[in-house]
Amino acid sequence: MQYNPGWNNSSVNLLHVRAAGPADTLHYVWSSIGAPAVLLVATASGSSVLRINWTQLLSPAPAGAIWIDPPSSVVYSAAVVFTKVFEYSEAKTLEELFYPPYDLSDFSWDSINRTLNHTALTAEFTGVPATNPSGSFSNGSVAFRVTAYDAGGRDRPLPSLLHTANSSKVEFVLAGVAPRGNGSRFALEVATVEETGVVQKLRSARSIDDEYTPTIFEMLSLVAESRNDSSTLSFLQWKATAYGSRSPRREDGIQCRSRGLQAANWTLPVSSIVHAYFGEGMGSTYTVSAVNITFGGEDGKVYQEKRYLSWSALLGFGQPPKDTFSPLVISIMAVALGTPMAMLLVGSCVVLFAQRKRYSEYEPIN
């Protein structure tokens, strides 16, 4: 993990996470320059490196300021951008009343240098609006907590996401922000940037197993697929829940929904690391899609009471991890289903044996 590689000023945040293999390298570049975003770059070289022209990156025309060396080693690149936070409430007519959105590209972000943990592979981007006319952020902030992994496993805190060494986690946190209405609900706009020939799909998978995330039976994934061979190139995966506590429990759950994926070339801010890497080809060479993740239970009461909301998502390369039944659940299912089958089988044998024994006592009639 490298913080602002090649730059000694902590007034901006850029975090480079590099995972090197014998013949390939995975690059994650997180930044709050412009809107919070992450570049995902996979290369076919074990020695590929990130290059940054800082003077150009911080200029009004950042296109071309970020690249991977050697450029020919790049086999796949994409980006995920967190653009806006919406606040809305439902009127008595069941119509949604939207307040002016919080544009995350206009936020002021603290230095992540003080939160960077090279042992736990974590960092936190915390920000507030540059101007706060409504006073909502007087005691509040927005944060994106980043976690990298060096091995497969499962997170302990809810929603206990299953991860691999090829993935990272981002946690969106809304803490202490005063709602602007009664029963306010919030939504996070997430945009993706993909090369031509790659299509984004929003998938929903349901399971009867809620062992690791009680009462939550739905997993959602935003996957990037190649049009040629339908292979999955990258993913953003999350459980259909958020939580209203720093130490989440089942009763702290906040309803989480996803509104349809759509083309959104208008959503990306001009100044961001996405433009620095992809250049000016948005909408032509590269396509932009967006999805809104909404949070809020009945009348938004959970957030109103605790003024805290956290939502976790996994992102990475290749196929998203799939949950399977644990040995404990398999054992319970085997007992639950096997016992009636065994009783039925034994009962059938007893009945057949009794019938055969009863009729054998009679002499055949001539």
C-alpha positions as CSV (number, residue, x, y, z in Angstrom):
1,M,0.0,0.0,0.0
2,Q,1.4,3.4,-1.1
3,Y,0.1,6.8,0.0
4,N,0.5,9.5,-2.6
5,P,3.5,7.8,-4.3
6,G,5.9,10.4,-5.6
7,W,4.2,13.3,-3.8
8,N,5.0,14.7,-0.4
9,N,1.9,16.8,0.1
10,S,-1.0,15.4,2.1
11,S,-3.5,17.9,0.9
12,V,-4.9,15.3,-1.5
13,N,-5.5,11.6,-1.1
14,L,-4.3,8.8,-3.5
15,L,-3.9,5.3,-2.2
16,H,-2.2,2.6,-4.4
17,V,-2.8,-1.0,-3.5
18,R,-0.7,-3.4,-5.5
19,A,-0.9,-7.2,-5.5
20,A,1.9,-8.8,-7.4
21,G,2.0,-12.4,-8.6
22,P,4.6,-14.4,-10.6
23,A,3.1,-13.3,-14.0
24,D,0.5,-10.7,-13.2
25,T,-0.4,-7.8,-11.1
26,L,-3.6,-6.3,-9.7
27,H,-3.7,-2.5,-9.1
28,Y,-6.3,-0.7,-7.0
29,V,-6.0,3.1,-7.0
30,W,-8.3,4.8,-4.5
31,S,-8.6,8.6,-4.4
32,S,-10.7,11.5,-3.2
33,I,-9.4,13.8,-5.9
34,G,-12.7,14.9,-7.4
35,A,-15.4,12.3,-6.4
36,P,-14.2,9.3,-4.4
37,A,-13.2,6.6,-6.9
38,V,-11.2,3.5,-7.4
39,L,-9.4,2.3,-10.6
40,L,-9.1,-1.4,-11.1
41,V,-6.3,-2.4,-13.4
42,A,-5.1,-6.0,-14.1
43,T,-1.8,-6.6,-16.0
44,A,-0.1,-9.6,-17.5
45,S,3.2,-8.6,-15.9
46,G,4.5,-9.3,-12.4
47,S,6.5,-6.1,-12.4
48,S,4.1,-3.5,-13.7
49,V,4.1,-0.2,-11.8
50,L,1.8,2.8,-11.4
51,R,3.0,6.1,-12.9
52,I,1.6,9.5,-11.9
53,N,2.3,13.0,-13.3
54,W,1.2,15.0,-10.2
55,T,1.4,18.4,-11.8
56,Q,-0.9,17.3,-14.6
57,L,-3.2,15.3,-12.3
58,L,-3.9,18.4,-10.1
59,S,-4.4,20.6,-13.1
60,P,-7.8,21.5,-14.8
61,A,-6.9,19.0,-17.6
62,P,-5.8,15.7,-15.9
63,A,-6.2,13.4,-18.9
64,G,-3.2,11.1,-19.3
65,A,-1.7,11.9,-15.8
66,I,-2.1,8.3,-14.6
67,W,-0.8,5.2,-16.5
68,I,0.6,1.8,-15.9
69,D,4.1,1.0,-17.1
70,P,4.5,-0.9,-19.4
71,P,1.2,0.1,-21.0
72,S,1.2,-3.1,-23.1
73,S,0.9,-5.2,-20.0
74,V,-2.6,-4.0,-19.2
75,V,-5.2,-6.6,-20.0
76,Y,-8.2,-5.0,-18.2
77,S,-9.1,-1.7,-16.6
78,A,-12.3,-0.3,-15.1
79,A,-13.4,2.2,-12.5
80,V,-16.0,2.7,-9.8
81,V,-17.0,6.2,-8.8
82,F,-19.1,7.3,-5.8
83,T,-20.7,10.4,-7.2
84,K,-23.6,11.7,-5.1
85,V,-25.6,11.1,-1.9
86,F,-29.3,11.8,-2.3
87,E,-31.7,12.5,0.6
88,Y,-35.5,12.2,0.1
89,S,-38.7,11.5,2.0
90,E,-42.1,10.3,1.0
91,A,-45.0,12.8,1.1
92,K,-48.5,11.8,2.1
93,T,-49.3,11.4,-1.6
94,L,-46.6,8.7,-1.7
95,E,-44.6,10.9,-4.0
96,E,-40.9,11.2,-3.2
97,L,-39.6,14.6,-2.2
98,F,-35.9,15.1,-3.0
99,Y,-33.7,17.6,-1.3
100,P,-30.6,19.1,-3.1
101,P,-28.1,16.2,-3.4
102,Y,-24.7,16.1,-1.8
103,D,-22.2,16.1,-4.7
104,L,-19.2,14.2,-3.3
105,S,-16.8,15.9,-5.8
106,D,-17.4,19.2,-3.9
107,F,-16.5,17.7,-0.5
108,S,-13.4,18.5,1.5
109,W,-11.5,15.3,2.5
110,D,-9.3,14.7,5.5
111,S,-5.8,13.2,4.9
112,I,-6.0,9.4,5.1
113,N,-2.3,9.3,6.2
114,R,-3.4,9.2,9.9
115,T,-5.9,6.3,9.2
116,L,-3.6,4.2,7.0
117,N,-2.8,0.8,8.6
118,H,-0.2,-1.2,6.6
119,T,-0.7,-4.2,8.9
120,A,-4.5,-4.4,8.7
121,L,-4.4,-3.1,5.1
122,T,-7.1,-0.5,5.8
123,A,-7.6,3.3,5.3
124,E,-10.5,5.7,5.7
125,F,-11.5,8.7,3.5
126,T,-13.6,11.1,5.6
127,G,-15.2,14.2,4.2
128,V,-17.7,17.0,4.6
129,P,-19.2,19.5,2.1
130,A,-16.9,22.5,1.3
131,T,-20.0,24.6,2.1
132,N,-22.7,23.6,4.5
133,P,-25.6,26.1,4.2
134,S,-28.2,23.8,5.7
135,G,-26.0,22.9,8.7
136,S,-26.7,19.2,8.2
137,F,-23.0,18.4,8.5
138,S,-22.3,20.4,11.6
139,N,-21.6,17.2,13.6
140,G,-21.6,14.7,10.7
141,S,-19.4,13.3,7.9
142,V,-19.3,10.9,5.0
143,A,-16.6,8.2,5.0
144,F,-15.4,5.5,2.7
145,R,-13.4,2.8,4.6
146,V,-11.2,0.7,2.4
147,T,-9.9,-2.8,3.2
148,A,-7.5,-4.8,1.0
149,Y,-7.0,-8.6,1.5
150,D,-4.0,-10.8,1.1
151,A,-5.9,-14.1,1.5
152,G,-9.4,-15.5,1.3
153,G,-11.8,-15.5,4.2
154,R,-14.9,-13.9,5.7
155,D,-15.4,-10.7,7.5
156,R,-16.4,-10.9,11.2
157,P,-18.7,-7.8,11.4
158,L,-22.0,-8.0,9.7
159,P,-22.8,-8.5,6.8
160,S,-19.9,-11.0,7.0
161,L,-18.9,-10.8,3.3
162,L,-17.0,-13.7,1.8
163,H,-13.8,-12.4,0.1
164,T,-10.8,-13.6,-1.9
165,A,-7.2,-12.3,-2.2
166,N,-8.3,-10.8,-5.6
167,S,-10.9,-8.5,-3.9
168,S,-11.2,-5.4,-1.7
169,K,-13.9,-4.0,0.5
170,V,-15.4,-0.5,0.7
171,E,-17.7,0.6,3.5
172,F,-19.8,3.7,3.0
173,V,-20.6,5.4,6.3
174,L,-23.0,8.3,7.0
175,A,-22.5,9.4,10.6
176,G,-24.0,12.3,12.5
177,V,-25.5,14.0,9.5
178,A,-28.8,15.7,10.5
179,P,-31.7,14.8,8.2
180,R,-33.4,17.7,6.4
181,G,-36.9,16.2,6.8
182,N,-39.0,13.8,8.9
183,G,-38.4,10.2,7.9
184,S,-35.6,11.1,5.5
185,R,-34.0,8.3,3.5
186,F,-30.7,8.3,1.7
187,A,-29.3,6.9,-1.5
188,L,-25.8,6.5,-2.9
189,E,-25.1,6.9,-6.6
190,V,-22.5,4.5,-7.9
191,A,-21.1,4.9,-11.4
192,T,-18.9,2.5,-13.3
193,V,-16.6,3.0,-16.3
194,E,-15.9,0.2,-18.7
195,E,-14.1,-0.2,-22.0
196,T,-16.0,-0.8,-25.3
197,G,-17.0,-4.4,-25.6
198,V,-17.7,-4.8,-21.9
199,V,-21.3,-4.7,-20.6
200,Q,-22.5,-4.2,-17.0
201,K,-25.3,-6.4,-15.6
202,L,-27.1,-6.2,-12.3
203,R,-27.8,-9.6,-10.8
204,S,-29.8,-10.7,-7.8
205,A,-29.2,-14.1,-6.1
206,R,-31.4,-15.5,-3.4
207,S,-30.6,-18.3,-0.9
208,I,-32.4,-20.0,1.9
209,D,-29.1,-19.9,4.0
210,D,-28.8,-16.8,6.2
211,E,-26.3,-18.3,8.6
212,Y,-23.7,-15.5,8.2
213,T,-26.2,-12.6,7.7
214,P,-29.4,-13.3,9.7
215,T,-32.7,-12.5,8.0
216,I,-30.9,-11.4,4.7
217,F,-31.5,-13.9,1.9
218,E,-30.5,-11.7,-1.1
219,M,-27.0,-11.0,-2.6
220,L,-26.7,-8.4,-5.4
221,S,-23.8,-8.1,-7.9
222,L,-22.9,-5.5,-10.5
223,V,-20.7,-7.6,-12.9
224,A,-18.8,-6.5,-16.0
225,E,-19.0,-9.1,-18.7
226,S,-17.1,-9.4,-22.0
227,R,-19.5,-9.3,-25.0
228,N,-17.3,-11.9,-26.9
229,D,-17.1,-14.8,-24.5
230,S,-19.4,-13.7,-21.6
231,S,-16.6,-14.1,-19.1
232,T,-16.8,-12.0,-15.9
233,L,-14.0,-9.4,-15.7
234,S,-14.8,-7.5,-12.5
235,F,-17.6,-7.1,-9.9
236,L,-19.2,-5.0,-7.2
237,Q,-21.1,-7.3,-4.7
238,W,-23.2,-6.5,-1.7
239,K,-25.8,-8.0,0.6
240,A,-29.3,-6.4,0.5
241,T,-28.8,-4.6,3.9
242,A,-27.2,-1.7,5.6
243,Y,-26.7,-1.2,9.4
244,G,-27.5,1.6,11.8
245,S,-24.8,0.9,14.4
246,R,-21.0,0.9,14.7
247,S,-21.2,-2.6,16.1
248,P,-23.9,-4.0,13.8
249,R,-26.4,-6.6,15.1
250,R,-29.4,-8.1,13.3
251,E,-31.8,-5.6,14.9
252,D,-29.8,-2.7,13.5
253,G,-30.5,-3.7,9.9
254,I,-31.6,-1.0,7.5
255,Q,-33.5,-2.0,4.3
256,C,-31.3,-1.7,1.2
257,R,-32.5,-1.7,-2.4
258,S,-31.0,-1.1,-5.8
259,R,-32.7,1.0,-8.5
260,G,-32.2,-0.1,-12.1
261,L,-28.8,0.2,-13.8
262,Q,-28.8,2.8,-16.6
263,A,-26.4,4.6,-18.9
264,A,-25.1,7.7,-17.2
265,N,-22.5,9.6,-19.1
266,W,-23.5,12.8,-17.4
267,T,-22.7,11.7,-13.8
268,L,-18.9,11.8,-13.7
269,P,-17.3,14.9,-12.3
270,V,-14.7,16.5,-14.6
271,S,-11.9,16.4,-12.1
272,S,-11.2,12.9,-11.0
273,I,-8.6,10.1,-11.3
274,V,-10.9,8.4,-13.8
275,H,-10.4,11.2,-16.3
276,A,-6.7,11.1,-15.5
277,Y,-6.5,7.5,-16.5
278,F,-9.1,7.0,-19.2
279,G,-8.8,10.4,-20.8
280,E,-11.5,12.2,-22.7
281,G,-13.1,9.0,-24.2
282,M,-16.1,8.9,-21.9
283,G,-19.3,7.9,-23.8
284,S,-17.3,6.8,-26.9
285,T,-14.3,4.7,-26.1
286,Y,-15.5,4.0,-22.6
287,T,-19.1,3.6,-21.3
288,V,-20.5,4.9,-18.0
289,S,-23.3,3.2,-16.1
290,A,-24.9,4.1,-12.8
291,V,-27.0,2.5,-10.1
292,N,-28.6,4.0,-7.0
293,I,-28.3,2.1,-3.7
294,T,-31.2,3.3,-1.4
295,F,-31.2,2.9,2.3
296,G,-34.2,3.2,4.6
297,G,-36.8,1.1,6.5
298,E,-40.2,2.2,7.5
299,D,-40.2,6.0,7.5
300,G,-36.4,6.0,7.9
301,K,-36.8,5.6,11.6
302,V,-33.5,3.6,12.2
303,Y,-31.3,6.4,10.9
304,Q,-33.4,9.1,12.7
305,E,-32.8,7.4,16.0
306,K,-29.1,6.6,15.8
307,R,-27.8,9.0,13.0
308,Y,-25.6,6.3,11.7
309,L,-25.6,4.2,8.5
310,S,-23.0,1.8,7.1
311,W,-23.1,-0.2,3.9
312,S,-20.4,-2.6,2.8
313,A,-19.6,-3.9,-0.7
314,L,-16.9,-6.1,-2.2
315,L,-15.2,-5.3,-5.4
316,G,-12.5,-7.1,-7.4
317,F,-11.5,-9.1,-10.5
318,G,-13.0,-12.2,-12.0
319,Q,-16.1,-14.0,-10.6
320,P,-17.7,-12.7,-7.4
321,P,-17.3,-15.1,-4.5
322,K,-20.3,-17.5,-4.0
323,D,-21.5,-18.5,-0.6
324,T,-22.0,-22.2,0.0
325,F,-23.6,-24.1,2.9
326,S,-21.3,-24.6,5.8
327,P,-20.7,-28.0,7.3
328,L,-23.0,-27.0,10.2
329,V,-25.9,-26.2,7.9
330,I,-25.3,-29.3,5.8
331,S,-25.3,-31.4,9.0
332,I,-28.6,-29.8,10.2
333,M,-30.2,-30.3,6.8
334,A,-29.0,-33.9,6.6
335,V,-30.5,-34.6,10.0
336,A,-33.7,-32.7,9.2
337,L,-34.2,-34.4,5.9
338,G,-32.5,-37.7,6.6
339,T,-34.4,-38.6,9.8
340,P,-37.9,-38.7,8.1
341,M,-36.5,-40.6,5.2
342,A,-34.9,-43.2,7.5
343,M,-38.1,-43.5,9.5
344,L,-40.1,-44.0,6.3
345,L,-37.7,-46.6,5.0
346,V,-37.7,-48.5,8.3
347,G,-41.4,-48.3,8.6
348,S,-41.9,-49.6,5.1
349,C,-39.6,-52.6,5.8
350,V,-41.4,-53.4,9.0
351,V,-44.8,-53.3,7.3
352,L,-43.6,-55.6,4.4
353,F,-42.0,-58.0,6.9
354,A,-45.2,-58.1,9.0
355,Q,-47.4,-58.7,6.0
356,R,-45.2,-61.5,4.7
357,K,-45.1,-63.2,8.1
358,R,-48.9,-63.0,8.6
359,Y,-49.8,-64.6,5.2
360,S,-47.2,-67.3,5.6
361,E,-49.3,-68.9,8.5
362,Y,-52.1,-70.0,6.1
363,E,-52.1,-73.2,4.1
364,P,-52.7,-72.6,0.3
365,I,-56.2,-73.4,-0.9
366,N,-56.4,-76.1,-3.5
